Amino acid sequence: MLLALLLAQVTPVQPLPRAEPLPPPDFETAAVLAPIERMFAALTARDGAALLAQTRPEGRATAVVTRADGTKTVANRSWPEFVARLPAGTERLEERLTGPAVEIDGDIAMVWSPYVFTSDGKLSHCGTDHIDLVRDGAGWKVLNLTWTQRTTDCPTR
């Protein structure tokens, strides 16, 4: 009875207006995202030295991979170990963040975002990236990158 009374008192509202595109990131957010974009460009170019230039040497790359059968593995590597495992080949590899949330406090930052990974434009896998960055005299550098990786429930575009 109380629920019916409460529902009867709800005032209809106007539909929400169409969503406007998000504004471009502010300067600080763009500065945090820049080394990530350069790191992804280095991955596409299979340029280990360029990728390492965007990272801090004490950092790590950690993947939590869910296979099609549901089994999970965790792989944790130093940045040089990660770079040593860059795949050879000629296909165009590309990782793209699809909605980064950026948090900054002084000289530390965190980026959390779904991503898609393609090979020659075809979906390879998707997941979520969690990236820790630290700013020093040389600017923002990636300390750690942790990501989930799956081939199901990926965006279609």
Contact map, one row per residue, 1 for C-alpha under 8 A:
1111100000000000000000000000000000000000000000000000000000000000000000000000000000000000000000000000000000000000000000000000000000000000000000000000000000000
1111110000000000000000000000000000000000000000000000000000000000000000000000000000000000000000000000000000000000000000000000000000000000000000000000000000000
1111111000000000000000000000000000000000000000000000000000000000000000000000000000000000000000000000000000000000000000000000000000000000000000000000000000000
1111111100000000000000000000000000000000000000000000000000000000000000000000000000000000000000000000000000000000000000000000000000000000000000000000000000000
1111111110000000000000000000000000000000000000000000000000000000000000000000000000000000000000000000000000000000000000000000000000000000000000000000000000000
0111111111000000000000000000000000000000000000000000000000000000000000000000000000000000000000000000000000000000000000000000000000000000000000000000000000000
0011111111000000000000000000000000000000000000000000000000000000000000000000000000000000000000000000000000000000000000000000000000000000000000000000000000000
0001111111000000000000000000000000000000000000000000000000000000000000000000000000000000000000000000000000000000000000000000000000000000000000000000000000000
0000111111100000000000000000000000000000000000000000000000000000000000000000000000000000000000000000000000000000000000000000000000000000000000000000000000000
0000011111110000000000000000000000000000000000000000000000000000000000000000000000000000000000000000000000000000000000000000000000000000000000000000000000000
0000000011111000000000000000000000000000000000000000000000000000000000000000000000000000000000000000000000000000000000000000000000000000000000000000000000000
0000000001111100000000000000000000000000000000000000000000000000000000000000000000000000000000000000000000000000000000000000000000000000000000000000000000000
0000000000111110000000000000000000000000000000000000000000000000000000000000000000000000000000000000000000000000000000000000000000000000000000000000000000000
0000000000011111000000000000000000000000000000000000000000000000000000000000000000000000000000000000000000000000000000000000000000000000000000000000000000000
0000000000001111100000000000000000000000000000000000000000000000000000000000000000000000000000000000000000000000000000000000000000000000000000000000000000000
0000000000000111110000000000000000000000000000000000000000000000000000000000000000000000000000000000000000000000000000000000000000000000000000000000000000000
0000000000000011111000000000000000000000000000000000000000000000000000000000000000000000000000000000000000000000000000000000000000000000000000000000000000000
0000000000000001111100000000000000000000000000000000000000000000000000000000000000000000000000000000000000000000000000000000000000000000000000000000000000000
0000000000000000111110000000000000000000000000000000000000000000000000000000000000000000000000000000000000000000000000000000000000000000000000000000000000000
0000000000000000011111000000000000000000000000000000000000000000000000000000000000000000000000000000000000000000000000000000000000000000000000000000000000000
0000000000000000001111100000000000000000000000000000000000000000000000000000000000000000000000000000000000000000000000000000000000000000000000000000000000000
0000000000000000000111110000000000000000000000000000000000000000000000000000000000000000000000000000000000000000000000000000000000000000000000000000000000000
0000000000000000000011111000000000000000000000000000000000000000000000000000000000000000000000000000000000000000000000000000000000000000000000000000000000000
0000000000000000000001111100000000000000000000000000000000000000000000000000000000000000000000000000000000000000000000000000000000000000000000000000000000000
0000000000000000000000111111110000000000000000000000000000000000000000000000000000000000000000000000000000000000000000000000000000000000000000000000000000000
0000000000000000000000011111110000000000000000000000000000000000000000000000000000000000000000000000000000000000000000000000000000000000000000000000000000000
0000000000000000000000001111111000000000000000000000000000000000000000000000000000000000000000000000000000000000000000000000000000000000000000000000000000000
0000000000000000000000001111111100000000000000000000000000000000000000000000000000000000000000000000000000000000000000000000000000000000000000000000000000000
0000000000000000000000001111111110000000000000000000000000000000000000000000000000000000000000000000010100000000000000000000000000000000000000000000000000000
0000000000000000000000001111111111000000000000000000000000000000000000000000000000000000000000000000000000000000000000000000000000000000000000000000000000000
0000000000000000000000000011111111100000000000000000000000000000000000000000000000000000000000000000000000000000000000000000000000000000000100000000000000000
0000000000000000000000000001111111110000000000000000000000000000000000000000000000000000000000000000010000001000000000000000000000001000000100000000000000000
0000000000000000000000000000111111111000000000000000000000000000000000000000000000000000000000000000000000000000000000000000000000000000000000000000000000000
0000000000000000000000000000011111111100000000000000000000000000000000000000000000000000000000000000000000000000000000000000000000000000000000000000000000000
0000000000000000000000000000001111111110000000000000010000000000000000000000000000000000000000000000000000000000000000000000000000000000000111000000000000000
0000000000000000000000000000000111111111000000000000010000000000000000000000000000000000000000000000000000000000000000000000000000000000000001000000000000000
0000000000000000000000000000000011111111100000000000000000000000000000000000000000000000000000000000000000000000000000000000000000000000000000000000000000000
0000000000000000000000000000000001111111110000000110010000000000000000000000000000000000000000000000000000000000000000000000000000000000000000000000000000000
0000000000000000000000000000000000111111111000000111010000000000000000000000000000000000000000000000000000000000000000000000000000000000000000000000000000000
0000000000000000000000000000000000011111111100000010000000000000000000000000000000000000000001110000000000000000000000000000000000000000000000000000000000000
0000000000000000000000000000000000001111111110000000000000000000000000000000000000000000000001000000000000000000000000000000000000000000000000000000000000000
0000000000000000000000000000000000000111111111110110000000000000000000000000000000000000000000000000000000000000000000000000000000000000000000000000000000000
0000000000000000000000000000000000000011111111110010000000000000000000000000000000000100000011000000000000000000000000000000000000000000000000000000000000000
0000000000000000000000000000000000000001111111100000000000000000000000000000000000000000000111100000000000000000000000000000000000000000000000000000000000000
0000000000000000000000000000000000000000111111100000000000000000000000000000000000000000000000000000000000000000000000000000000000000000000000000000000000000
0000000000000000000000000000000000000000011111110000000000000000000000000000000000000111000000000000000000000000000000000000000000000000000000000000000000000
0000000000000000000000000000000000000000011111111110000000000000000000000000000000000000000000000000000000000000000000000000000000000000000000000000000000000
0000000000000000000000000000000000000000011001111111000000000000000000000000000000110100000000000000000000000000000000000000000000000000000000000000000000000
0000000000000000000000000000000000000000000000111111100000000000000000000000000000000000000000000000000000000000000000000000000000000000000000000000000000000
0000000000000000000000000000000000000110010000111111110000000000000000000000000000000000000000000000000000000000000000000000000000000000000000000000000000000
0000000000000000000000000000000000000111011000111111111000000000000000000000000000100000000000000000000000000000000000000000000000000000000000000000000000000
0000000000000000000000000000000000000010000000011111111110000000000000000000001100100000000000000000000000000000000000000000000000000000000000000000000000000
0000000000000000000000000000000000000000000000001111111100000000000000000000000000000000000000000000000000000000000000000000000000000000000000000000000000000
0000000000000000000000000000000000110110000000000111111100000000000000000000000000000000000000000000000000000000000000000000000000000000000011000000000000000
0000000000000000000000000000000000000000000000000011111110100000000000000000001000000000000000000000000000000000000000000000000000000000000011100000000000000
0000000000000000000000000000000000000000000000000001111111100000000000000000000000000000000000000000000000000000000000000000000000000000000011100000000000000
0000000000000000000000000000000000000000000000000001001111100000000000000000011000000000000000000000000000000000000000000000000000000000000000100000000000000
0000000000000000000000000000000000000000000000000000000111110000000000000000010000000000000000000000000000000000000000000000000000000000000000100000000000000
0000000000000000000000000000000000000000000000000000001111111000000000000000011000000000000000000000000000000000000000000000000000000000000001110000000000000
0000000000000000000000000000000000000000000000000000000001111100000000000001111000000000000000000000000000000000000000000000000000000000000000111000000000000
0000000000000000000000000000000000000000000000000000000000111110000000000001111001000000000000000000000000000000000000000000000000000000000000011100000000000
0000000000000000000000000000000000000000000000000000000000011111000000000111100000000000000000000000000000000000000000000000000000000000000000011110000000000
0000000000000000000000000000000000000000000000000000000000001111100000001111000000000000000000000000000000000000000000000000000000000000000000000111100000000
0000000000000000000000000000000000000000000000000000000000000111110000011110000000000000000000000000000000000000000000000000000000000000000000000111100000000
0000000000000000000000000000000000000000000000000000000000000011111000011100000000000000000000000000000000000000000000000000000000000000000000000001110000000
0000000000000000000000000000000000000000000000000000000000000001111101111000000000000000000000000000000000000000000000000000000000000000000000000001110000000
0000000000000000000000000000000000000000000000000000000000000000111111110000000000000000000000000000000000000000000000000000000000000000000000000000011000000
0000000000000000000000000000000000000000000000000000000000000000011111100000000000000000000000000000000000000000000000000000000000000000000000000000011100000
0000000000000000000000000000000000000000000000000000000000000000001111100000000000000000000000000000000000000000000000000000000000000000000000000000000000000
0000000000000000000000000000000000000000000000000000000000000000011111110000000000000000000000000000000000000000000000000000000000000000000000000000000000000
0000000000000000000000000000000000000000000000000000000000000000011111111000000000000000000000000000000000000000000000000000000000000000000000000000000000000
0000000000000000000000000000000000000000000000000000000000000001111001111100000000000000000000000000000000000000000000000000000000000000000000000000000000000
0000000000000000000000000000000000000000000000000000000000000011110000111110000000000000000000000000000000000000000000000000000000000000000000000000000000000
0000000000000000000000000000000000000000000000000000000000000111100000011111000000000000000000000000000000000000000000000000000000000000000000000000000000000
0000000000000000000000000000000000000000000000000000000000000111000000001111100000000000000000000000000000000000000000000000000000000000000000000000000000000
0000000000000000000000000000000000000000000000000000000000011110000000000111110000000000000000000000000000000000000000000000000000000000000000000000000000000
0000000000000000000000000000000000000000000000000000000000011100000000000011111111000000000000000000000000000000000000000000000000000000000000000000000000000
0000000000000000000000000000000000000000000000000000000011111000000000000001111111000000000000000000000000000000000000000000000000000000000000000000000000000
0000000000000000000000000000000000000000000000000001001010111000000000000000111111100000000000000000000000000000000000000000000000000000000000000000000000000
0000000000000000000000000000000000000000000000000001000000000000000000000000111111110000000000000000000000000000000000000000000000000000000000000000000000000
0000000000000000000000000000000000000000000000000000000000000000000000000000111111111000000000000000000000000000000000000000000000000000000000000000000000000
0000000000000000000000000000000000000000000000000000000000001000000000000000111111111100000000000000000000000000000000000000000000000000000000000000000000000
0000000000000000000000000000000000000000000000010011000000000000000000000000001111111100000000000000000000000000000000000000000000000000000000000000000000000
0000000000000000000000000000000000000000000000010000000000000000000000000000000111111100000000000000000000000000000000000000000000000000000000000000000000000
0000000000000000000000000000000000000000000000000000000000000000000000000000000011111110000000000000000000000000000000000000000000000000000000000000000000000
0000000000000000000000000000000000000000001001010000000000000000000000000000000001111111000000000000000000000000000000000000000000000000000000000000000000000
0000000000000000000000000000000000000000000001000000000000000000000000000000000000001111100000000000000000000000000000000000000000000000000000000000000000000
0000000000000000000000000000000000000000000001000000000000000000000000000000000000000111110000000000000000000000000000000000000000000000000000000000000000000
0000000000000000000000000000000000000000000000000000000000000000000000000000000000000011111000000000000000000000000000000000000000000000000000000000000000000
0000000000000000000000000000000000000000000000000000000000000000000000000000000000000001111100000000000000000000000000000000000000000000000000000000000000000
0000000000000000000000000000000000000000000000000000000000000000000000000000000000000000111110000000000000000000000000110000000000000000000000000000000000000
0000000000000000000000000000000000000000000100000000000000000000000000000000000000000000011111000000000000000000000001111000000000000000000000000000000000000
0000000000000000000000000000000000000000001100000000000000000000000000000000000000000000001111100000000000000000000011111000000000000000000000000000000000000
0000000000000000000000000000000000000001101100000000000000000000000000000000000000000000000111110000000000000000000011101000000000000000000000000000000000000
0000000000000000000000000000000000000001000100000000000000000000000000000000000000000000000011111000000000000000001111000000000000000000000000000000000000000
0000000000000000000000000000000000000001000000000000000000000000000000000000000000000000000001111100000000000000001110000000000000000000000000000000000000000
0000000000000000000000000000000000000000000000000000000000000000000000000000000000000000000000111111000000000000111100000000000010000000000000000000000000000
0000000000000000000000000000000000000000000000000000000000000000000000000000000000000000000000011111000000000000111100000000000000000000000000000000000000000
0000000000000000000000000000000000000000000000000000000000000000000000000000000000000000000000001111100000000000111000000000000000000000000000000000000000000
0000000000000000000000000000000000000000000000000000000000000000000000000000000000000000000000001111110000000011110000000000000000000000000000000000000000000
0000000000000000000000000000000000000000000000000000000000000000000000000000000000000000000000000011111000000011100000000000000000000000000000000000000000000
0000000000000000000000000000100100000000000000000000000000000000000000000000000000000000000000000001111100001111000000000000000000000000000000000000000000000
0000000000000000000000000000000000000000000000000000000000000000000000000000000000000000000000000000111110001110000000000000000000000000000000000000000000000
0000000000000000000000000000100000000000000000000000000000000000000000000000000000000000000000000000011111111100000000000000000000000000000000000000000000000
0000000000000000000000000000000000000000000000000000000000000000000000000000000000000000000000000000001111111000000000000000000000000000000000000000000000000
0000000000000000000000000000000000000000000000000000000000000000000000000000000000000000000000000000000111111000000000000000000000000000000000000000000000000
0000000000000000000000000000000000000000000000000000000000000000000000000000000000000000000000000000000111111000000000000000000000000111000000000000000000000
0000000000000000000000000000000000000000000000000000000000000000000000000000000000000000000000000000000111111100000000000000000000011110000000000000000000000
0000000000000000000000000000000100000000000000000000000000000000000000000000000000000000000000000000011111111110000000000000000000011100000000000000000000000
0000000000000000000000000000000000000000000000000000000000000000000000000000000000000000000000000000011100011111000000000000000001111000000000000000000000000
0000000000000000000000000000000000000000000000000000000000000000000000000000000000000000000000000001111000001111100000000000000011110000000000000000000000000
0000000000000000000000000000000000000000000000000000000000000000000000000000000000000000000000000001110000000111110000000000000111100000000000000000000000000
0000000000000000000000000000000000000000000000000000000000000000000000000000000000000000000000001111100000000011111000000000000111000000000000000000000000000
0000000000000000000000000000000000000000000000000000000000000000000000000000000000000000000000001111000000000001111100000000011110000000000000000000000000000
0000000000000000000000000000000000000000000000000000000000000000000000000000000000000000000000111110000000000000111110000000011110000000000000000000000000000
0000000000000000000000000000000000000000000000000000000000000000000000000000000000000000000000111100000000000000011111000011111000000000000000000000000001100
0000000000000000000000000000000000000000000000000000000000000000000000000000000000000000000011110000000000000000001111100011110000000000000000000000000000000
0000000000000000000000000000000000000000000000000000000000000000000000000000000000000000000111100000000000000000000111111111100000000000000000000000000000000
0000000000000000000000000000000000000000000000000000000000000000000000000000000000000000001111000000000000000000000011111111000000000000000000000000000000000
0000000000000000000000000000000000000000000000000000000000000000000000000000000000000000001110000000000000000000000001111100000000000000000000000000000000000
0000000000000000000000000000000000000000000000000000000000000000000000000000000000000000000111000000000000000000000001111110000000000000000000000000000000000
0000000000000000000000000000000000000000000000000000000000000000000000000000000000000000000000000000000000000000000001111111000000000000000000000000000000000
0000000000000000000000000000000000000000000000000000000000000000000000000000000000000000000000000000000000000000000111101111110000000000000000000000000000000
0000000000000000000000000000000000000000000000000000000000000000000000000000000000000000000000000000000000000000000111100111110000000000000000000000001000000
0000000000000000000000000000000000000000000000000000000000000000000000000000000000000000000000000000000000000000000111000011111000000000000000000000111101000
0000000000000000000000000000000000000000000000000000000000000000000000000000000000000000000000000000000000000000011110000011111100000000000000000001111101100
0000000000000000000000000000000000000000000000000000000000000000000000000000000000000000000000000000000000000000011100000000111110000000000000000011110001000
0000000000000000000000000000000000000000000000000000000000000000000000000000000000000000000000000000000000000001111000000000011111000000000000000011100000000
0000000000000000000000000000000000000000000000000000000000000000000000000000000000000000000000001000000000000011111000000000001111100000000000001111000000000
0000000000000000000000000000000000000000000000000000000000000000000000000000000000000000000000000000000000000111100000000000000111110000000000001110000000000
0000000000000000000000000000000000000000000000000000000000000000000000000000000000000000000000000000000000000111000000000000000011111000000001111100000000000
0000000000000000000000000000000000000000000000000000000000000000000000000000000000000000000000000000000000011110000000000000000001111100000001111000000000000
0000000000000000000000000000000100000000000000000000000000000000000000000000000000000000000000000000000000011100000000000000000000111110000111110000000000000
0000000000000000000000000000000000000000000000000000000000000000000000000000000000000000000000000000000000111000000000000000000000011111000111100000000000000
0000000000000000000000000000000000000000000000000000000000000000000000000000000000000000000000000000000000110000000000000000000000001111111110000000000000000
0000000000000000000000000000000000000000000000000000000000000000000000000000000000000000000000000000000000100000000000000000000000000111111110000000000000000
0000000000000000000000000000000000000000000000000000000000000000000000000000000000000000000000000000000000000000000000000000000000000011111000000000000000000
0000000000000000000000000000000000000000000000000000000000000000000000000000000000000000000000000000000000000000000000000000000000000011111100000000000000000
0000000000000000000000000000000000000000000000000000000000000000000000000000000000000000000000000000000000000000000000000000000000000011111110000000000000000
0000000000000000000000000000001100100000000000000000000000000000000000000000000000000000000000000000000000000000000000000000000000001111011111000000000000000
0000000000000000000000000000000000100000000000000000011100000000000000000000000000000000000000000000000000000000000000000000000000001111001111100000000000000
0000000000000000000000000000000000110000000000000000011100100000000000000000000000000000000000000000000000000000000000000000000000111100000111111000000000000
0000000000000000000000000000000000000000000000000000001111110000000000000000000000000000000000000000000000000000000000000000000000111100000011111000000000000
0000000000000000000000000000000000000000000000000000000000111100000000000000000000000000000000000000000000000000000000000000000000111000000001111100000000000
0000000000000000000000000000000000000000000000000000000000011100000000000000000000000000000000000000000000000000000000000000000011110000000001111110000000000
0000000000000000000000000000000000000000000000000000000000001111000000000000000000000000000000000000000000000000000000000000000011100000000000011111000000000
0000000000000000000000000000000000000000000000000000000000000111000000000000000000000000000000000000000000000000000000000000001111000000000000001111100000000
0000000000000000000000000000000000000000000000000000000000000011110000000000000000000000000000000000000000000000000000000000011110000000000000000111110000000
0000000000000000000000000000000000000000000000000000000000000011110000000000000000000000000000000000000000000000000000000000111100000000000000000011111000000
0000000000000000000000000000000000000000000000000000000000000000111100000000000000000000000000000000000000000000000000000000111000000000000000000001111111000
0000000000000000000000000000000000000000000000000000000000000000001100000000000000000000000000000000000000000000000000000001110000000000000000000000111111000
0000000000000000000000000000000000000000000000000000000000000000000100000000000000000000000000000000000000000000000000000000110000000000000000000000011111000
0000000000000000000000000000000000000000000000000000000000000000000000000000000000000000000000000000000000000000000000000000000000000000000000000000011111100
0000000000000000000000000000000000000000000000000000000000000000000000000000000000000000000000000000000000000000000100000000111000000000000000000000011111110
0000000000000000000000000000000000000000000000000000000000000000000000000000000000000000000000000000000000000000000100000000010000000000000000000000000011111
0000000000000000000000000000000000000000000000000000000000000000000000000000000000000000000000000000000000000000000000000000000000000000000000000000000001111
0000000000000000000000000000000000000000000000000000000000000000000000000000000000000000000000000000000000000000000000000000000000000000000000000000000000111
